[in-house]
Amino acid sequence: MSSEYDITDTLDVKGQSCPMPIVKTKQAIDDLTAGDVLEVVATDSGSISDIQGWADGTDGVELLEQVEDGDRYTHYVKKAA
């Protein structure tokens, strides 16, 4: 599946469970610049609600989309200005 986003970096957290997808997403976002889009690929179904909640409660990030494809969950997170 291809994305319509201009992806700056991809974070692979497949096989990792909570809280690691969130911890690593935060670390990766901190390394990006405003406007960059991080693609996070996970296999933990809990990452859907975890990343949504983290993005909602965190200034400077925007959750663009979450895609569920079988046991693979892809999240698109943008670092805001």
N, CA, C and O atoms as a CHARMM CRD file, in Angstrom:
* protein
*
  324
    1    1 MET  N      0.84900  -1.18700   0.00000 PROA 1      0.00000
    2    1 MET  CA     0.00000   0.00000   0.00000 PROA 1      0.00000
    3    1 MET  C      0.88400   1.23600   0.00000 PROA 1      0.00000
    4    1 MET  O      1.80300   1.33900   0.81300 PROA 1      0.00000
    5    2 SER  N      0.62400   2.15700  -0.88400 PROA 2      0.00000
    6    2 SER  CA     1.39900   3.38200  -0.91300 PROA 2      0.00000
    7    2 SER  C      0.60400   4.49800  -0.25300 PROA 2      0.00000
    8    2 SER  O     -0.62600   4.46900  -0.19900 PROA 2      0.00000
    9    3 SER  N      1.32900   5.46000   0.23600 PROA 3      0.00000
   10    3 SER  CA     0.71400   6.57000   0.95600 PROA 3      0.00000
   11    3 SER  C      0.79100   7.82600   0.11500 PROA 3      0.00000
   12    3 SER  O      1.69200   7.98800  -0.70800 PROA 3      0.00000
   13    4 GLU  N     -0.17600   8.72100   0.33600 PROA 4      0.00000
   14    4 GLU  CA    -0.14000   9.99100  -0.38300 PROA 4      0.00000
   15    4 GLU  C      0.71600  11.00800   0.35300 PROA 4      0.00000
   16    4 GLU  O      0.86100  12.13900  -0.11100 PROA 4      0.00000
   17    5 TYR  N      1.28400  10.63000   1.48800 PROA 5      0.00000
   18    5 TYR  CA     2.11100  11.54100   2.27200 PROA 5      0.00000
   19    5 TYR  C      3.55300  11.51300   1.78800 PROA 5      0.00000
   20    5 TYR  O      4.03400  10.50000   1.28100 PROA 5      0.00000
   21    6 ASP  N      4.23300  12.64200   1.95200 PROA 6      0.00000
   22    6 ASP  CA     5.65400  12.73800   1.64200 PROA 6      0.00000
   23    6 ASP  C      6.39800  12.29200   2.90200 PROA 6      0.00000
   24    6 ASP  O      6.70000  13.10200   3.77800 PROA 6      0.00000
   25    7 ILE  N      6.68400  10.99900   2.97500 PROA 7      0.00000
   26    7 ILE  CA     7.25100  10.40200   4.18100 PROA 7      0.00000
   27    7 ILE  C      8.73400  10.74200   4.29800 PROA 7      0.00000
   28    7 ILE  O      9.52200  10.50500   3.38300 PROA 7      0.00000
   29    8 THR  N      9.08700  11.30100   5.44500 PROA 8      0.00000
   30    8 THR  CA    10.46600  11.68100   5.71900 PROA 8      0.00000
   31    8 THR  C     11.26400  10.50100   6.23900 PROA 8      0.00000
   32    8 THR  O     12.41900  10.30800   5.86000 PROA 8      0.00000
   33    9 ASP  N     10.64300   9.70400   7.11500 PROA 9      0.00000
   34    9 ASP  CA    11.33700   8.59000   7.75100 PROA 9      0.00000
   35    9 ASP  C     10.32600   7.49900   8.09200 PROA 9      0.00000
   36    9 ASP  O      9.14300   7.78100   8.28800 PROA 9      0.00000
   37   10 THR  N     10.79300   6.25800   8.16300 PROA 10     0.00000
   38   10 THR  CA     9.95200   5.13300   8.53900 PROA 10     0.00000
   39   10 THR  C     10.52100   4.49500   9.79200 PROA 10     0.00000
   40   10 THR  O     11.71800   4.22200   9.88000 PROA 10     0.00000
   41   11 LEU  N      9.64700   4.26100  10.75900 PROA 11     0.00000
   42   11 LEU  CA    10.02300   3.62100  12.01500 PROA 11     0.00000
   43   11 LEU  C      9.38400   2.23800  12.04400 PROA 11     0.00000
   44   11 LEU  O      8.16100   2.11400  11.97200 PROA 11     0.00000
   45   12 ASP  N     10.20500   1.20700  12.15000 PROA 12     0.00000
   46   12 ASP  CA     9.71800  -0.17300  12.18600 PROA 12     0.00000
   47   12 ASP  C      9.70400  -0.65600  13.63500 PROA 12     0.00000
   48   12 ASP  O     10.75500  -0.89800  14.22700 PROA 12     0.00000
   49   13 VAL  N      8.50500  -0.79400  14.19700 PROA 13     0.00000
   50   13 VAL  CA     8.37000  -1.30600  15.56200 PROA 13     0.00000
   51   13 VAL  C      7.57100  -2.61200  15.56400 PROA 13     0.00000
   52   13 VAL  O      6.91800  -2.95000  16.55100 PROA 13     0.00000
   53   14 LYS  N      7.63300  -3.34100  14.44200 PROA 14     0.00000
   54   14 LYS  CA     6.93600  -4.62500  14.35500 PROA 14     0.00000
   55   14 LYS  C      7.51500  -5.57800  15.41000 PROA 14     0.00000
   56   14 LYS  O      8.72700  -5.63700  15.62000 PROA 14     0.00000
   57   15 GLY  N      6.61400  -6.32200  16.06700 PROA 15     0.00000
   58   15 GLY  CA     7.03800  -7.28400  17.06600 PROA 15     0.00000
   59   15 GLY  C      7.22500  -6.68100  18.44800 PROA 15     0.00000
   60   15 GLY  O      7.50000  -7.40500  19.40600 PROA 15     0.00000
   61   16 GLN  N      7.08100  -5.37000  18.56500 PROA 16     0.00000
   62   16 GLN  CA     7.24000  -4.71800  19.86100 PROA 16     0.00000
   63   16 GLN  C      5.86500  -4.35500  20.42000 PROA 16     0.00000
   64   16 GLN  O      4.95600  -3.97700  19.68200 PROA 16     0.00000
   65   17 SER  N      5.73700  -4.47800  21.73100 PROA 17     0.00000
   66   17 SER  CA     4.45000  -4.16600  22.35200 PROA 17     0.00000
   67   17 SER  C      4.58600  -2.93900  23.24200 PROA 17     0.00000
   68   17 SER  O      5.68800  -2.46300  23.51400 PROA 17     0.00000
   69   18 CYS  N      3.44800  -2.44500  23.68200 PROA 18     0.00000
   70   18 CYS  CA     3.36100  -1.25500  24.51100 PROA 18     0.00000
   71   18 CYS  C      4.31600  -1.37900  25.69600 PROA 18     0.00000
   72   18 CYS  O      4.35600  -2.43400  26.33000 PROA 18     0.00000
   73   19 PRO  N      5.06500  -0.36500  26.00800 PROA 19     0.00000
   74   19 PRO  CA     4.99100   1.00600  25.49500 PROA 19     0.00000
   75   19 PRO  C      5.99900   1.32400  24.39500 PROA 19     0.00000
   76   19 PRO  O      6.10800   2.48400  23.99800 PROA 19     0.00000
   77   20 MET  N      6.73600   0.34400  23.89100 PROA 20     0.00000
   78   20 MET  CA     7.84800   0.63600  22.97900 PROA 20     0.00000
   79   20 MET  C      7.44600   1.36900  21.69200 PROA 20     0.00000
   80   20 MET  O      8.17400   2.27000  21.27500 PROA 20     0.00000
   81   21 PRO  N      6.32300   1.02700  21.04000 PROA 21     0.00000
   82   21 PRO  CA     5.97500   1.80400  19.84600 PROA 21     0.00000
   83   21 PRO  C      5.83800   3.31100  20.13100 PROA 21     0.00000
   84   21 PRO  O      6.24700   4.13900  19.31700 PROA 21     0.00000
   85   22 ILE  N      5.26800   3.65300  21.28000 PROA 22     0.00000
   86   22 ILE  CA     5.12000   5.06800  21.64100 PROA 22     0.00000
   87   22 ILE  C      6.47000   5.69200  21.98100 PROA 22     0.00000
   88   22 ILE  O      6.78200   6.79300  21.52700 PROA 22     0.00000
   89   23 VAL  N      7.26500   4.99400  22.77600 PROA 23     0.00000
   90   23 VAL  CA     8.58200   5.50700  23.17600 PROA 23     0.00000
   91   23 VAL  C      9.43500   5.78000  21.93400 PROA 23     0.00000
   92   23 VAL  O     10.05000   6.84000  21.81300 PROA 23     0.00000
   93   24 LYS  N      9.46400   4.82100  21.02600 PROA 24     0.00000
   94   24 LYS  CA    10.30000   4.98200  19.82900 PROA 24     0.00000
   95   24 LYS  C      9.72800   6.02400  18.86600 PROA 24     0.00000
   96   24 LYS  O     10.47800   6.72700  18.19000 PROA 24     0.00000
   97   25 THR  N      8.39100   6.12100  18.80700 PROA 25     0.00000
   98   25 THR  CA     7.76800   7.15500  17.96600 PROA 25     0.00000
   99   25 THR  C      8.14700   8.53500  18.48100 PROA 25     0.00000
  100   25 THR  O      8.50700   9.41100  17.69400 PROA 25     0.00000
  101   26 LYS  N      8.07100   8.73700  19.78400 PROA 26     0.00000
  102   26 LYS  CA     8.43200  10.02900  20.36300 PROA 26     0.00000
  103   26 LYS  C      9.89400  10.36500  20.07000 PROA 26     0.00000
  104   26 LYS  O     10.21000  11.49500  19.69600 PROA 26     0.00000
  105   27 GLN  N     10.78100   9.38800  20.23900 PROA 27     0.00000
  106   27 GLN  CA    12.20400   9.61100  19.97100 PROA 27     0.00000
  107   27 GLN  C     12.42400   9.99300  18.50200 PROA 27     0.00000
  108   27 GLN  O     13.19200  10.90500  18.19900 PROA 27     0.00000
  109   28 ALA  N     11.74600   9.29000  17.60400 PROA 28     0.00000
  110   28 ALA  CA    11.91200   9.55500  16.17000 PROA 28     0.00000
  111   28 ALA  C     11.35900  10.92800  15.79000 PROA 28     0.00000
  112   28 ALA  O     11.97000  11.64000  14.99400 PROA 28     0.00000
  113   29 ILE  N     10.20700  11.30700  16.35200 PROA 29     0.00000
  114   29 ILE  CA     9.60700  12.61600  16.07300 PROA 29     0.00000
  115   29 ILE  C     10.52800  13.73600  16.55800 PROA 29     0.00000
  116   29 ILE  O     10.66400  14.76500  15.89500 PROA 29     0.00000
  117   30 ASP  N     11.15600  13.53500  17.71000 PROA 30     0.00000
  118   30 ASP  CA    12.05600  14.55100  18.26100 PROA 30     0.00000
  119   30 ASP  C     13.21900  14.84000  17.32300 PROA 30     0.00000
  120   30 ASP  O     13.75600  15.94700  17.32700 PROA 30     0.00000
  121   31 ASP  N     13.61600  13.85200  16.51500 PROA 31     0.00000
  122   31 ASP  CA    14.73800  14.01700  15.58900 PROA 31     0.00000
  123   31 ASP  C     14.34400  14.65400  14.26100 PROA 31     0.00000
  124   31 ASP  O     15.21200  14.97400  13.44800 PROA 31     0.00000
  125   32 LEU  N     13.04300  14.84100  14.03100 PROA 32     0.00000
  126   32 LEU  CA    12.57900  15.40500  12.76700 PROA 32     0.00000
  127   32 LEU  C     12.39500  16.92000  12.88000 PROA 32     0.00000
  128   32 LEU  O     12.42900  17.48600  13.97300 PROA 32     0.00000
  129   33 THR  N     12.19900  17.55500  11.73100 PROA 33     0.00000
  130   33 THR  CA    11.93800  18.98800  11.72100 PROA 33     0.00000
  131   33 THR  C     10.47600  19.23600  11.37100 PROA 33     0.00000
  132   33 THR  O      9.78700  18.35200  10.86200 PROA 33     0.00000
  133   34 ALA  N     10.01500  20.44600  11.65000 PROA 34     0.00000
  134   34 ALA  CA     8.61000  20.79900  11.41600 PROA 34     0.00000
  135   34 ALA  C      8.21100  20.49700   9.97600 PROA 34     0.00000
  136   34 ALA  O      8.92000  20.84200   9.03100 PROA 34     0.00000
  137   35 GLY  N      7.06500  19.84900   9.83400 PROA 35     0.00000
  138   35 GLY  CA     6.54100  19.50500   8.51800 PROA 35     0.00000
  139   35 GLY  C      6.89500  18.09800   8.06900 PROA 35     0.00000
  140   35 GLY  O      6.30300  17.58300   7.12000 PROA 35     0.00000
  141   36 ASP  N      7.85500  17.46800   8.74100 PROA 36     0.00000
  142   36 ASP  CA     8.24300  16.10600   8.38500 PROA 36     0.00000
  143   36 ASP  C      7.14900  15.11700   8.78300 PROA 36     0.00000
  144   36 ASP  O      6.41700  15.33400   9.74900 PROA 36     0.00000
  145   37 VAL  N      7.05100  14.02200   8.01800 PROA 37     0.00000
  146   37 VAL  CA     6.06500  12.97900   8.29200 PROA 37     0.00000
  147   37 VAL  C      6.79000  11.67400   8.60200 PROA 37     0.00000
  148   37 VAL  O      7.64000  11.21600   7.83800 PROA 37     0.00000
  149   38 LEU  N      6.43200  11.08800   9.74300 PROA 38     0.00000
  150   38 LEU  CA     6.99100   9.81200  10.17400 PROA 38     0.00000
  151   38 LEU  C      5.96900   8.71400   9.91900 PROA 38     0.00000
  152   38 LEU  O      4.81200   8.81900  10.32600 PROA 38     0.00000
  153   39 GLU  N      6.41000   7.66500   9.24100 PROA 39     0.00000
  154   39 GLU  CA     5.58300   6.47700   9.04200 PROA 39     0.00000
  155   39 GLU  C      5.99800   5.46500  10.10900 PROA 39     0.00000
  156   39 GLU  O      7.16600   5.08400  10.18600 PROA 39     0.00000
  157   40 VAL  N      5.04600   5.03200  10.92500 PROA 40     0.00000
  158   40 VAL  CA     5.32100   4.06100  11.98300 PROA 40     0.00000
  159   40 VAL  C      4.61200   2.76100  11.62200 PROA 40     0.00000
  160   40 VAL  O      3.39400   2.74100  11.44300 PROA 40     0.00000
  161   41 VAL  N      5.37800   1.67400  11.51700 PROA 41     0.00000
  162   41 VAL  CA     4.81600   0.37400  11.15200 PROA 41     0.00000
  163   41 VAL  C      4.89100  -0.54100  12.37100 PROA 41     0.00000
  164   41 VAL  O      5.97300  -0.83300  12.88000 PROA 41     0.00000
  165   42 ALA  N      3.71300  -0.99100  12.83100 PROA 42     0.00000
  166   42 ALA  CA     3.63300  -1.79000  14.05200 PROA 42     0.00000
  167   42 ALA  C      2.79100  -3.03900  13.82500 PROA 42     0.00000
  168   42 ALA  O      2.02500  -3.12500  12.86500 PROA 42     0.00000
  169   43 THR  N      2.95100  -4.01500  14.73600 PROA 43     0.00000
  170   43 THR  CA     2.11000  -5.20900  14.70900 PROA 43     0.00000
  171   43 THR  C      1.26600  -5.31400  15.97800 PROA 43     0.00000
  172   43 THR  O      0.47500  -6.24600  16.12000 PROA 43     0.00000
  173   44 ASP  N      1.43000  -4.37000  16.89300 PROA 44     0.00000
  174   44 ASP  CA     0.66900  -4.34100  18.14400 PROA 44     0.00000
  175   44 ASP  C     -0.65100  -3.62000  17.89800 PROA 44     0.00000
  176   44 ASP  O     -0.66000  -2.42700  17.59500 PROA 44     0.00000
  177   45 SER  N     -1.77700  -4.34300  18.02700 PROA 45     0.00000
  178   45 SER  CA    -3.08300  -3.72200  17.77300 PROA 45     0.00000
  179   45 SER  C     -3.34800  -2.55900  18.72500 PROA 45     0.00000
  180   45 SER  O     -4.09700  -1.64100  18.39100 PROA 45     0.00000
  181   46 GLY  N     -2.74100  -2.59400  19.89800 PROA 46     0.00000
  182   46 GLY  CA    -2.89500  -1.51200  20.85400 PROA 46     0.00000
  183   46 GLY  C     -2.27200  -0.21000  20.39000 PROA 46     0.00000
  184   46 GLY  O     -2.56100   0.85500  20.93500 PROA 46     0.00000
  185   47 SER  N     -1.40900  -0.29700  19.37400 PROA 47     0.00000
  186   47 SER  CA    -0.75500   0.92100  18.87800 PROA 47     0.00000
  187   47 SER  C     -1.76400   1.89000  18.26600 PROA 47     0.00000
  188   47 SER  O     -1.51300   3.09400  18.21900 PROA 47     0.00000
  189   48 ILE  N     -2.90300   1.37700  17.79600 PROA 48     0.00000
  190   48 ILE  CA    -3.93600   2.25300  17.23200 PROA 48     0.00000
  191   48 ILE  C     -4.39200   3.26400  18.28200 PROA 48     0.00000
  192   48 ILE  O     -4.34200   4.47200  18.04700 PROA 48     0.00000
  193   49 SER  N     -4.83400   2.77400  19.43200 PROA 49     0.00000
  194   49 SER  CA    -5.30200   3.69300  20.47400 PROA 49     0.00000
  195   49 SER  C     -4.15000   4.40200  21.16800 PROA 49     0.00000
  196   49 SER  O     -4.28400   5.56300  21.55600 PROA 49     0.00000
  197   50 ASP  N     -3.02300   3.72400  21.32800 PROA 50     0.00000
  198   50 ASP  CA    -1.87800   4.33000  22.01900 PROA 50     0.00000
  199   50 ASP  C     -1.32800   5.53400  21.25800 PROA 50     0.00000
  200   50 ASP  O     -1.10700   6.59200  21.84600 PROA 50     0.00000
  201   51 ILE  N     -1.11100   5.37800  19.96900 PROA 51     0.00000
  202   51 ILE  CA    -0.54300   6.47800  19.18300 PROA 51     0.00000
  203   51 ILE  C     -1.57300   7.59400  19.02900 PROA 51     0.00000
  204   51 ILE  O     -1.21800   8.77200  19.04000 PROA 51     0.00000
  205   52 GLN  N     -2.84300   7.22800  18.88600 PROA 52     0.00000
  206   52 GLN  CA    -3.90000   8.25100  18.81700 PROA 52     0.00000
  207   52 GLN  C     -3.91000   9.09100  20.09300 PROA 52     0.00000
  208   52 GLN  O     -3.93500  10.32000  20.03400 PROA 52     0.00000
  209   53 GLY  N     -3.89100   8.42400  21.24200 PROA 53     0.00000
  210   53 GLY  CA    -3.91200   9.12600  22.52200 PROA 53     0.00000
  211   53 GLY  C     -2.67600   9.97700  22.73600 PROA 53     0.00000
  212   53 GLY  O     -2.76500  11.10100  23.23000 PROA 53     0.00000
  213   54 TRP  N     -1.52700   9.44300  22.36300 PROA 54     0.00000
  214   54 TRP  CA    -0.27800  10.19200  22.50000 PROA 54     0.00000
  215   54 TRP  C     -0.30600  11.44300  21.63100 PROA 54     0.00000
  216   54 TRP  O      0.05600  12.52700  22.09000 PROA 54     0.00000
  217   55 ALA  N     -0.73400  11.29900  20.37700 PROA 55     0.00000
  218   55 ALA  CA    -0.77900  12.44200  19.45700 PROA 55     0.00000
  219   55 ALA  C     -1.77500  13.49700  19.94100 PROA 55     0.00000
  220   55 ALA  O     -1.49900  14.69500  19.87200 PROA 55     0.00000
  221   56 ASP  N     -2.92400  13.05200  20.42800 PROA 56     0.00000
  222   56 ASP  CA    -3.94200  13.99000  20.92500 PROA 56     0.00000
  223   56 ASP  C     -3.43500  14.79400  22.12200 PROA 56     0.00000
  224   56 ASP  O     -3.79800  15.95700  22.29500 PROA 56     0.00000
  225   57 GLY  N     -2.60100  14.17200  22.93800 PROA 57     0.00000
  226   57 GLY  CA    -2.12900  14.82700  24.14700 PROA 57     0.00000
  227   57 GLY  C     -0.77000  15.48300  24.03500 PROA 57     0.00000
  228   57 GLY  O     -0.23200  15.96600  25.03100 PROA 57     0.00000
  229   58 THR  N     -0.20800  15.50700  22.84000 PROA 58     0.00000
  230   58 THR  CA     1.13800  16.03600  22.65000 PROA 58     0.00000
  231   58 THR  C      1.11900  17.22700  21.71200 PROA 58     0.00000
  232   58 THR  O      0.68600  17.12200  20.56500 PROA 58     0.00000
  233   59 ASP  N      1.59000  18.35800  22.20800 PROA 59     0.00000
  234   59 ASP  CA     1.71800  19.53600  21.34700 PROA 59     0.00000
  235   59 ASP  C      2.82200  19.29100  20.32800 PROA 59     0.00000
  236   59 ASP  O      3.83900  18.67200  20.64100 PROA 59     0.00000
  237   60 GLY  N      2.62100  19.77400  19.12000 PROA 60     0.00000
  238   60 GLY  CA     3.66400  19.69600  18.10800 PROA 60     0.00000
  239   60 GLY  C      3.62300  18.46400  17.23700 PROA 60     0.00000
  240   60 GLY  O      4.50000  18.27900  16.39400 PROA 60     0.00000
  241   61 VAL  N      2.61700  17.60800  17.42100 PROA 61     0.00000
  242   61 VAL  CA     2.46400  16.45600  16.53300 PROA 61     0.00000
  243   61 VAL  C      1.01500  16.35100  16.07400 PROA 61     0.00000
  244   61 VAL  O      0.08800  16.74400  16.78200 PROA 61     0.00000
  245   62 GLU  N      0.84900  15.81400  14.87700 PROA 62     0.00000
  246   62 GLU  CA    -0.49100  15.62800  14.31500 PROA 62     0.00000
  247   62 GLU  C     -0.56800  14.23000  13.72500 PROA 62     0.00000
  248   62 GLU  O      0.25800  13.85300  12.89400 PROA 62     0.00000
  249   63 LEU  N     -1.55900  13.46600  14.15600 PROA 63     0.00000
  250   63 LEU  CA    -1.78000  12.14000  13.58900 PROA 63     0.00000
  251   63 LEU  C     -2.58000  12.31800  12.31200 PROA 63     0.00000
  252   63 LEU  O     -3.74000  12.72700  12.35200 PROA 63     0.00000
  253   64 LEU  N     -1.96000  12.01000  11.17600 PROA 64     0.00000
  254   64 LEU  CA    -2.60900  12.20600   9.87800 PROA 64     0.00000
  255   64 LEU  C     -3.56000  11.07100   9.54000 PROA 64     0.00000
  256   64 LEU  O     -4.66800  11.29400   9.05300 PROA 64     0.00000
  257   65 GLU  N     -3.10600   9.84000   9.80700 PROA 65     0.00000
  258   65 GLU  CA    -3.90600   8.67400   9.40800 PROA 65     0.00000
  259   65 GLU  C     -3.36400   7.42900  10.09200 PROA 65     0.00000
  260   65 GLU  O     -2.18700   7.35300  10.44400 PROA 65     0.00000
  261   66 GLN  N     -4.25500   6.44900  10.27100 PROA 66     0.00000
  262   66 GLN  CA    -3.86500   5.12500  10.74100 PROA 66     0.00000
  263   66 GLN  C     -4.50200   4.10700   9.79600 PROA 66     0.00000
  264   66 GLN  O     -5.69300   4.17400   9.49500 PROA 66     0.00000
  265   67 VAL  N     -3.68100   3.16600   9.33800 PROA 67     0.00000
  266   67 VAL  CA    -4.15600   2.16100   8.38500 PROA 67     0.00000
  267   67 VAL  C     -3.95800   0.77800   8.99000 PROA 67     0.00000
  268   67 VAL  O     -2.85400   0.42000   9.40000 PROA 67     0.00000
  269   68 GLU  N     -5.04500   0.00100   9.04000 PROA 68     0.00000
  270   68 GLU  CA    -4.97600  -1.37100   9.53400 PROA 68     0.00000
  271   68 GLU  C     -5.03700  -2.30400   8.33400 PROA 68     0.00000
  272   68 GLU  O     -5.97000  -2.25300   7.53400 PROA 68     0.00000
  273   69 ASP  N     -4.01800  -3.16100   8.22500 PROA 69     0.00000
  274   69 ASP  CA    -3.95400  -4.11000   7.12400 PROA 69     0.00000
  275   69 ASP  C     -3.59200  -5.47000   7.70800 PROA 69     0.00000
  276   69 ASP  O     -2.41700  -5.81800   7.82500 PROA 69     0.00000
  277   70 GLY  N     -4.62100  -6.23400   8.07500 PROA 70     0.00000
  278   70 GLY  CA    -4.38800  -7.52500   8.72600 PROA 70     0.00000
  279   70 GLY  C     -3.79500  -7.30500  10.10100 PROA 70     0.00000
  280   70 GLY  O     -4.40400  -6.65800  10.95200 PROA 70     0.00000
  281   71 ASP  N     -2.59000  -7.85100  10.32200 PROA 71     0.00000
  282   71 ASP  CA    -1.93400  -7.66800  11.62000 PROA 71     0.00000
  283   71 ASP  C     -0.84100  -6.60200  11.55000 PROA 71     0.00000
  284   71 ASP  O      0.07200  -6.57600  12.37500 PROA 71     0.00000
  285   72 ARG  N     -0.94900  -5.73500  10.56500 PROA 72     0.00000
  286   72 ARG  CA     0.02300  -4.64500  10.39400 PROA 72     0.00000
  287   72 ARG  C     -0.71700  -3.31400  10.52600 PROA 72     0.00000
  288   72 ARG  O     -1.74400  -3.08800   9.88500 PROA 72     0.00000
  289   73 TYR  N     -0.17700  -2.45200  11.35800 PROA 73     0.00000
  290   73 TYR  CA    -0.79300  -1.15000  11.63600 PROA 73     0.00000
  291   73 TYR  C      0.20400  -0.06000  11.26000 PROA 73     0.00000
  292   73 TYR  O      1.31000  -0.00200  11.79700 PROA 73     0.00000
  293   74 THR  N     -0.19900   0.79700  10.33600 PROA 74     0.00000
  294   74 THR  CA     0.68200   1.86100   9.87600 PROA 74     0.00000
  295   74 THR  C      0.10400   3.19900  10.30400 PROA 74     0.00000
  296   74 THR  O     -1.07000   3.49200  10.07500 PROA 74     0.00000
  297   75 HSD  N      0.94300   3.99600  10.92500 PROA 75     0.00000
  298   75 HSD  CA     0.53300   5.30200  11.45600 PROA 75     0.00000
  299   75 HSD  C      1.34800   6.38100  10.75400 PROA 75     0.00000
  300   75 HSD  O      2.54800   6.21500  10.53300 PROA 75     0.00000
  301   76 TYR  N      0.70600   7.46700  10.41000 PROA 76     0.00000
  302   76 TYR  CA     1.38800   8.59500   9.76900 PROA 76     0.00000
  303   76 TYR  C      1.29500   9.78000  10.72500 PROA 76     0.00000
  304   76 TYR  O      0.21000  10.30200  10.98100 PROA 76     0.00000
  305   77 VAL  N      2.44600  10.19500  11.24800 PROA 77     0.00000
  306   77 VAL  CA     2.50300  11.25200  12.24700 PROA 77     0.00000
  307   77 VAL  C      3.32900  12.40500  11.68900 PROA 77     0.00000
  308   77 VAL  O      4.45100  12.21200  11.22300 PROA 77     0.00000
  309   78 LYS  N      2.76200  13.59800  11.74200 PROA 78     0.00000
  310   78 LYS  CA     3.45100  14.78700  11.23200 PROA 78     0.00000
  311   78 LYS  C      3.94500  15.64000  12.38700 PROA 78     0.00000
  312   78 LYS  O      3.21800  15.88400  13.35000 PROA 78     0.00000
  313   79 LYS  N      5.19000  16.09300  12.28100 PROA 79     0.00000
  314   79 LYS  CA     5.70100  17.03500  13.27100 PROA 79     0.00000
  315   79 LYS  C      5.22800  18.40800  12.87500 PROA 79     0.00000
  316   79 LYS  O      5.55400  18.89600  11.79200 PROA 79     0.00000
  317   80 ALA  N      4.45900  19.04100  13.74600 PROA 80     0.00000
  318   80 ALA  CA     3.88700  20.35300  13.44900 PROA 80     0.00000
  319   80 ALA  C      4.93800  21.45400  13.61600 PROA 80     0.00000
  320   80 ALA  O      6.00100  21.25100  14.20200 PROA 80     0.00000
  321   81 ALA  N      4.60000  22.60700  13.08400 PROA 81     0.00000
  322   81 ALA  CA     5.51800  23.75100  13.15200 PROA 81     0.00000
  323   81 ALA  C      5.68300  24.24600  14.57500 PROA 81     0.00000
  324   81 ALA  O      6.42100  25.20300  14.81400 PROA 81     0.00000
